[in-house]
Amino acid sequence: MTITSDSENQSEPVSNPNPETTSTINIPNLLTLFRIALLPVMAVCFLIPAEWGRPAAGWIFLLGALTDIFDGMLARRLNQSSDFGRFLDPVADKLQVAVALVLLTYAHHSLFVLVPAVLIIGREITVSALREWMAERAVNDLVAVSGWGKVKTVLQMWALTMMIYQENLFGILPTYDIGLILLQGALLLTLWSLWGYLRGAWPHLRGGAAGGA
């Protein structure tokens, strides 16, 4: 979360006999838990009626997004991948995005905020349900993530960071407006990636492919 999200590229859980790589309490998982713990702090700063509130919330959101880079990187380099981490990381990503979108929708009564918020959160719920449904039928590998999904994640996280920050950067750069434009781009890629998921899963959803219900 550049900012990019490891949750857009989740692999199949692989059993590992080495207890060090399957421990629940490790540095990558602690970073992910820290990202979740930052969310209420960000929300409080966002809602505080003070000049420093929104900028502080923006920096906190960015800090949380950056931890998503490091938890995945450390999990690979330290060989500390775990089933708990594979579960927790996408949960943290989705919580961070959802909380940010809800706060922005609350603060800004605009269709250019509301519509992306509804569709992006709806996409996350749909894809999560689709992945679970496909995994139950051992065909999760057919739901592949394209490079556009990663671009969407980058646009989305920078857009939310700038919109939450709100104040003009250096007094002249319209941070919120730039973030709002990026959010519309993220919305288009969100819908495109959702179409890719649904298109790949459709043969199984309609029960016409081998292994379907």
C-alpha positions as CSV (number, residue, x, y, z in Angstrom):
1,M,0.0,0.0,0.0
2,T,4.2,3.1,-3.6
3,I,1.4,1.6,-1.5
4,T,0.4,-1.9,-2.5
5,S,-1.5,-4.6,-0.7
6,D,-0.5,-8.2,-0.1
7,S,-4.1,-9.1,0.3
8,E,-4.6,-8.7,-3.5
9,N,-2.3,-11.7,-4.0
10,Q,-3.1,-14.2,-1.4
11,S,-1.7,-17.7,-2.0
12,E,-3.0,-21.0,-0.9
13,P,-2.2,-21.9,2.7
14,V,0.8,-24.3,2.8
15,S,1.5,-26.4,5.8
16,N,5.0,-26.0,7.2
17,P,6.6,-28.4,9.7
18,N,8.9,-25.6,11.0
19,P,7.2,-24.1,14.1
20,E,9.0,-20.8,13.6
21,T,7.2,-20.2,10.3
22,T,3.7,-21.0,11.7
23,S,3.9,-19.1,15.0
24,T,1.0,-16.8,15.6
25,I,3.0,-14.2,17.5
26,N,5.7,-12.9,15.1
27,I,6.8,-9.5,13.8
28,P,4.7,-9.5,10.6
29,N,1.5,-10.4,12.5
30,L,2.2,-7.8,15.2
31,L,2.6,-5.2,12.4
32,T,-0.8,-6.2,11.0
33,L,-2.4,-6.0,14.5
34,F,-0.8,-2.6,14.9
35,R,-2.4,-1.5,11.6
36,I,-5.8,-2.6,13.0
37,A,-5.2,-0.8,16.3
38,L,-4.4,2.4,14.4
39,L,-8.0,2.6,13.0
40,P,-9.8,3.9,16.1
41,V,-7.0,6.4,16.6
42,M,-7.4,7.6,13.0
43,A,-11.2,7.8,13.5
44,V,-10.9,9.9,16.6
45,C,-8.4,12.3,15.0
46,F,-10.6,12.5,11.9
47,L,-13.6,13.5,14.0
48,I,-11.9,15.9,16.3
49,P,-13.0,19.5,15.5
50,A,-9.4,20.8,15.4
51,E,-7.2,22.1,12.6
52,W,-4.7,19.3,13.2
53,G,-7.3,16.5,13.3
54,R,-7.6,15.7,9.6
55,P,-3.9,16.0,8.8
56,A,-3.1,13.8,11.7
57,A,-5.7,11.2,10.6
58,G,-4.1,11.3,7.1
59,W,-0.6,10.6,8.4
60,I,-2.0,7.8,10.6
61,F,-3.8,6.2,7.7
62,L,-0.6,6.4,5.6
63,L,1.4,4.8,8.4
64,G,-1.1,2.0,8.6
65,A,-0.9,1.5,4.8
66,L,2.9,1.4,4.9
67,T,2.9,-1.4,7.5
68,D,1.2,-3.5,4.9
69,I,4.3,-3.4,2.8
70,F,6.6,-4.3,5.6
71,D,4.5,-7.1,7.2
72,G,4.5,-9.0,3.8
73,M,8.1,-8.3,3.2
74,L,9.2,-9.4,6.7
75,A,7.0,-12.5,6.5
76,R,8.9,-13.6,3.4
77,R,12.4,-12.6,4.4
78,L,12.1,-14.0,8.0
79,N,10.3,-17.1,6.8
80,Q,7.5,-16.2,9.2
81,S,4.4,-16.8,7.1
82,S,1.5,-18.3,9.0
83,D,-2.1,-19.3,8.5
84,F,-3.1,-16.6,11.0
85,G,-1.2,-14.0,9.1
86,R,-2.7,-15.0,5.8
87,F,-6.1,-14.6,7.4
88,L,-5.4,-11.4,9.3
89,D,-3.7,-9.4,6.5
90,P,-6.7,-9.1,4.1
91,V,-9.0,-8.5,7.1
92,A,-6.8,-5.5,8.1
93,D,-6.7,-4.2,4.5
94,K,-10.5,-4.3,4.2
95,L,-11.1,-2.8,7.6
96,Q,-8.7,0.1,6.8
97,V,-10.4,0.8,3.5
98,A,-13.9,0.5,4.9
99,V,-13.3,2.7,7.9
100,A,-11.7,5.4,5.8
101,L,-14.6,5.3,3.3
102,V,-17.3,5.5,6.0
103,L,-15.6,8.4,7.6
104,L,-15.3,10.3,4.3
105,T,-18.9,9.6,3.5
106,Y,-19.9,10.9,6.9
107,A,-17.9,14.1,6.5
108,H,-18.5,14.9,2.8
109,H,-22.1,14.7,1.5
110,S,-21.1,14.1,-2.1
111,L,-22.1,11.5,-4.7
112,F,-18.5,11.4,-5.8
113,V,-17.7,10.0,-2.3
114,L,-20.8,8.0,-1.6
115,V,-21.0,6.1,-4.8
116,P,-17.3,4.9,-4.8
117,A,-17.7,4.0,-1.1
118,V,-20.7,1.8,-1.7
119,L,-19.3,0.1,-4.7
120,I,-15.8,-0.4,-3.3
121,I,-17.1,-1.9,0.0
122,G,-19.6,-3.9,-2.0
123,R,-16.9,-5.3,-4.2
124,E,-14.8,-6.3,-1.2
125,I,-17.7,-8.2,0.3
126,T,-18.6,-9.9,-3.0
127,V,-15.0,-11.0,-3.7
128,S,-14.5,-12.3,-0.2
129,A,-17.7,-14.3,-0.5
130,L,-16.6,-15.5,-4.0
131,R,-13.2,-16.6,-2.8
132,E,-14.7,-18.6,0.1
133,W,-17.2,-20.2,-2.2
134,M,-14.5,-21.1,-4.7
135,A,-12.2,-22.4,-2.0
136,E,-14.8,-24.8,-0.7
137,R,-14.9,-26.3,-4.2
138,A,-11.1,-26.5,-4.5
139,V,-11.1,-24.1,-7.6
140,N,-9.8,-21.0,-5.9
141,D,-6.8,-21.0,-8.3
142,L,-9.1,-20.1,-11.1
143,V,-9.9,-16.7,-9.5
144,A,-6.6,-15.0,-10.5
145,V,-5.7,-11.4,-9.6
146,S,-4.5,-9.3,-12.5
147,G,-2.0,-6.5,-12.4
148,W,-4.9,-4.0,-12.6
149,G,-6.0,-5.2,-9.1
150,K,-2.6,-4.0,-7.7
151,V,-2.9,-0.7,-9.5
152,K,-6.3,-0.3,-8.1
153,T,-5.0,-0.9,-4.6
154,V,-2.2,1.7,-5.1
155,L,-4.7,4.3,-6.4
156,Q,-7.2,3.6,-3.7
157,M,-4.8,3.9,-0.8
158,W,-3.2,7.1,-2.1
159,A,-6.6,8.6,-2.8
160,L,-7.9,7.8,0.7
161,T,-4.7,9.2,2.3
162,M,-5.0,12.5,0.5
163,M,-8.8,12.8,1.0
164,I,-8.4,12.1,4.8
165,Y,-5.5,14.6,5.0
166,Q,-7.7,17.2,3.3
167,E,-5.5,20.3,3.9
168,N,-3.7,21.8,0.9
169,L,-0.1,20.5,0.9
170,F,2.5,23.3,1.1
171,G,-0.5,25.6,1.0
172,I,-1.1,25.3,-2.7
173,L,-1.5,21.6,-3.6
174,P,-5.2,20.7,-3.5
175,T,-4.7,17.4,-1.7
176,Y,-8.4,16.5,-1.3
177,D,-9.3,17.3,-4.9
178,I,-6.5,15.2,-6.2
179,G,-7.4,12.3,-3.9
180,L,-11.0,12.6,-5.1
181,I,-9.9,12.2,-8.7
182,L,-7.7,9.2,-7.8
183,L,-10.7,7.7,-6.0
184,Q,-12.8,7.8,-9.2
185,G,-9.9,6.0,-11.1
186,A,-9.8,3.4,-8.3
187,L,-13.5,2.9,-8.6
188,L,-13.2,2.1,-12.3
189,L,-10.5,-0.4,-11.7
190,T,-12.5,-1.8,-8.8
191,L,-15.4,-2.5,-11.1
192,W,-13.0,-3.9,-13.8
193,S,-11.3,-6.3,-11.3
194,L,-14.7,-7.4,-10.0
195,W,-15.8,-8.2,-13.6
196,G,-12.6,-10.3,-13.9
197,Y,-13.4,-12.3,-10.8
198,L,-17.0,-12.9,-11.8
199,R,-16.1,-13.9,-15.3
200,G,-13.5,-16.4,-14.1
201,A,-16.0,-17.9,-11.5
202,W,-19.1,-17.8,-13.7
203,P,-18.8,-21.3,-15.1
204,H,-18.7,-22.7,-11.5
205,L,-21.4,-20.4,-10.3
206,R,-23.8,-21.6,-12.9
207,G,-22.8,-25.2,-12.2
208,G,-21.8,-25.9,-15.8
209,A,-18.1,-26.6,-15.3
210,A,-16.4,-29.6,-13.8
211,G,-16.3,-29.4,-10.1
212,G,-19.1,-26.9,-9.9
213,A,-22.1,-27.2,-7.5
